[in-house]
C-alpha cells in the first residue's frame, strides 16, 4: 500500500510540521492544502482506495 500526499501552496515551497507533531504550515506563509490518495499496488491494475472520496465532484 502506498499513500501519495500532495501539498498545494500559494507561496511556500516546503511544508513544516509544528511542535504538536500534527499541524503543518508553509515555510513562507500563504495558504496551503493537503490531499491524499491511498493506493494498493498489485501485479495488475492498482486499486485506489480513496477513489470514491468525491474530491473531484
Residue, then its C-alpha position, 0 to 999 in steps of 0.5 A: x500500500x502506498x499513500x501519495x500526499x500532495x501539498x498545494x501552496x500559494x507561496x511556500x515551497x516546503x511544508x513544516x510540521x509544528x511542535x504538536x507533531x500534527x499541524x503543518x504550515x508553509x515555510x513562507x506563509x500563504x495558504x496551503x492544502x493537503x490531499x491524499x490518495x491511498x493506493x494498493x499496488x498489485x501485479x495488475x491494475x492498482x486499486x485506489x482506495x480513496x477513489x470514491x472520496x468525491x474530491x473531484x465532484 
